[in-house]
C-alpha cells in the first residue's frame, strides 16, 4: 500500500512514516518547508511544500492508496489575531485543501485524520466520542472544525474518513504537555494543583492505531475514536516519573485550585491587554490543573488493539528527557 503522510516532518508523523515503511508500505511524505526540522529518511519519496498548496498536494497524492493527515499548526503561539488566522488557515484550510486534492483524483481514498482530545474542552473526565465538545483554544477549535470537514467529505463520498483523538502522547522527546512538565522539572520547583489525572498514549500505540485505521477503511469510515491507554496518570505521578528519568529532585509545591485558576485568568487578561506581546500562561497552567481523561474502549474494540499497560507508559515518561532550550 502506498500511503501519503502529511506532517511527516513532525514527531508523530515521522514515527508513523518509519513504521509504515518497516511494514513494507511505500510512503509519500509531505515535508513542510517552513521550519521543518531533521532530514527525511533515505529512499523516502518526499514532497516539500505547504499543506495549502495545490501543486504540492497533487504531487503527494500521486498513486496514493490511503492518506494519513497529521500536519497541523501546533505547539506554536496562537493568541494574537495573525497567529490565530494562521492556525485556522493551516488546520482547517489545509484539511479542506487536502480533501479537494483527493476529490481531483476521482477516488474516495481512506483518510485518517489525527485530531486531539482537547476538542472536549479545558477539563473533562471519562469523555466518550459522543460527549459534547467545548474547545477552549484556537488549536482545539480549529482541529474540531477540521474534523467537521473530514466528516462532511465522508458523508458526501469524497473520502472514506475517520478521526482519531489521541490523548497526551508519550515517548522520548515528545513535545507538548509532557515537554511543559519536563521544563518545570528542570526548573526545580513544580506546582501541584489537586489530584487531576490525564489520559495518555504511547507514540508507538498511536501510530499502530493509525496504521490499523488505514487498513480498515470500510469499518472505520465515518467514525471518531479516542486513543488512550488505561488507567489515566495523575500529574504528580507524571512529574515523579519525569524527575526520576531526568535524574532530578524537584520540590513539589501544593497550590490551591482557586489560586491556579485566578493566575490563569490574570495571565489571559494581561496577554489580551498587551496585544499578545505578553505570554498567555493558560496552557502551561492547564497542564498542572486540569483533569483530562477519556474512554478509548471503542478504538480497542474495533481495531482489536491492546494498549500497553500503565507501567510501560510510566517508563516512557522517564525516557522523555529532551532538555528545554
DAFEN-V154555 format. One record per backbone hydrogen bond with DSSP energy under -0.5 kcal/mol. NH is the residue of the N-H (numbers start at 1). CO is the residue of the C=O. E is the energy in kcal/mol with one decimal. If there is no record, write none. Layout:
NH_CO_E + NH_CO_E
This chain:
3_1_-0.6 + 3_26_-2.9 + 4_2_-0.5 + 4_66_-2.7 + 5_3_-0.5 + 5_28_-2.8 + 6_4_-0.5 + 6_68_-2.4 + 8_5_-0.6 + 8_30_-1.2 + 9_30_-0.5 + 10_7_-1.9 + 14_10_-2.2 + 15_11_-1.3 + 16_12_-2.6 + 17_13_-2.5 + 18_14_-2.0 + 19_15_-2.2 + 20_16_-2.7 + 21_17_-2.1 + 22_18_-2.1 + 23_19_-1.2 + 24_21_-1.6 + 25_20_-2.4 + 26_1_-2.0 + 28_3_-2.5 + 29_27_-0.6 + 29_45_-3.0 + 30_5_-2.8 + 31_29_-0.7 + 31_47_-3.1 + 32_30_-0.7 + 35_33_-1.5 + 36_32_-0.6 + 44_41_-1.8 + 45_27_-1.1 + 46_44_-0.6 + 47_29_-3.4 + 48_46_-0.6 + 49_31_-1.8 + 49_47_-0.6 + 53_50_-1.9 + 54_52_-0.5 + 57_53_-2.3 + 58_54_-2.6 + 59_55_-2.0 + 60_56_-2.4 + 61_57_-2.2 + 62_59_-0.8 + 64_61_-2.4 + 65_2_-3.2 + 66_2_-1.3 + 67_110_-2.5 + 68_4_-3.0 + 69_67_-0.5 + 69_112_-3.0 + 70_6_-1.0 + 70_68_-0.8 + 74_72_-1.0 + 84_80_-2.7 + 85_81_-2.6 + 86_82_-2.1 + 87_83_-2.5 + 88_84_-2.2 + 89_85_-2.6 + 90_86_-2.6 + 91_87_-2.6 + 92_88_-2.3 + 93_88_-1.9 + 94_89_-0.9 + 94_90_-0.6 + 96_92_-2.5 + 97_93_-2.4 + 98_94_-2.1 + 99_95_-2.2 + 100_96_-2.4 + 101_97_-2.1 + 102_98_-2.2 + 103_99_-2.4 + 104_100_-1.9 + 105_101_-1.0 + 105_102_-0.6 + 106_102_-0.6 + 106_103_-1.2 + 107_102_-0.8 + 109_107_-1.8 + 110_65_-0.7 + 111_160_-1.7 + 112_67_-2.7 + 113_111_-0.6 + 113_162_-2.7 + 114_69_-2.2 + 114_112_-0.6 + 115_113_-0.8 + 115_164_-3.7 + 117_166_-1.6 + 119_116_-1.2 + 120_117_-1.9 + 121_118_-1.5 + 124_291_-2.3 + 127_293_-2.4 + 131_128_-1.8 + 134_119_-1.3 + 141_137_-3.0 + 142_138_-2.6 + 143_139_-2.2 + 144_140_-2.2 + 145_141_-2.1 + 146_142_-2.1 + 147_143_-2.2 + 148_144_-1.9 + 149_145_-1.5 + 150_146_-2.0 + 151_147_-2.7 + 152_148_-2.5 + 153_149_-2.3 + 154_150_-1.9 + 155_151_-2.3 + 156_152_-1.9 + 157_153_-0.5 + 157_154_-0.9 + 158_153_-2.3 + 159_153_-1.0 + 160_109_-2.4 + 161_159_-0.7 + 162_111_-2.3 + 163_223_-2.4 + 164_113_-2.8 + 165_225_-3.5 + 166_164_-0.6 + 167_227_-2.2 + 168_199_-1.6 + 170_201_-2.7 + 174_171_-2.3 + 178_175_-0.6 + 180_176_-2.1 + 181_177_-2.3 + 182_178_-2.4 + 183_179_-1.8 + 184_180_-1.5 + 185_181_-2.1 + 186_182_-2.4 + 187_183_-1.4 + 188_184_-1.3 + 188_185_-0.6 + 189_184_-0.7 + 190_251_-2.8 + 192_253_-3.2 + 193_191_-0.5 + 193_288_-0.8 + 194_192_-0.7 + 196_193_-0.7 + 198_233_-2.6 + 199_292_-2.7 + 201_168_-2.6 + 203_170_-2.4 + 205_202_-0.6 + 206_202_-2.2 + 207_203_-2.3 + 208_204_-1.5 + 209_205_-2.0 + 210_206_-2.2 + 211_207_-2.3 + 212_208_-2.1 + 213_209_-2.5 + 214_210_-2.3 + 215_211_-1.6 + 216_212_-0.7 + 216_213_-0.6 + 217_214_-0.6 + 220_216_-2.8 + 221_217_-1.7 + 222_161_-3.9 + 223_220_-2.2 + 225_163_-2.6 + 227_165_-2.3 + 229_200_-3.5 + 233_198_-2.6 + 235_196_-2.0 + 238_234_-2.3 + 239_235_-2.6 + 240_236_-2.3 + 241_237_-2.3 + 242_238_-2.5 + 243_239_-2.9 + 244_240_-2.3 + 245_241_-2.4 + 246_242_-2.2 + 247_243_-0.8 + 247_244_-0.7 + 248_243_-2.8 + 251_188_-3.1 + 252_250_-0.5 + 253_190_-2.4 + 253_251_-0.6 + 254_252_-0.6 + 255_192_-2.6 + 260_256_-1.9 + 261_257_-2.5 + 262_258_-2.2 + 263_259_-2.4 + 264_260_-2.0 + 265_261_-2.4 + 266_262_-2.6 + 267_263_-2.4 + 268_264_-2.2 + 269_265_-2.2 + 270_266_-2.6 + 271_267_-2.2 + 272_268_-2.1 + 273_269_-2.6 + 274_270_-2.1 + 275_272_-1.6 + 276_271_-2.9 + 277_274_-1.6 + 281_279_-0.8 + 283_280_-0.5 + 285_281_-2.8 + 286_282_-2.4 + 287_283_-1.4 + 288_284_-0.8 + 288_285_-0.5 + 289_285_-1.7 + 290_286_-2.5 + 292_197_-1.8 + 292_290_-0.6 + 293_124_-2.1 + 293_291_-0.5 + 295_127_-2.7 + 296_294_-0.6 + 300_296_-1.8 + 301_297_-2.4 + 302_298_-3.1 + 303_299_-2.1 + 304_301_-0.7 + 305_300_-1.7 + 307_305_-0.6 + 312_309_-0.9 + 313_309_-1.5 + 314_310_-2.6 + 315_311_-1.7 + 316_312_-2.1 + 317_313_-1.8 + 318_314_-1.9 + 319_315_-1.1 + 320_316_-0.5 + 320_317_-1.4 + 321_319_-1.8
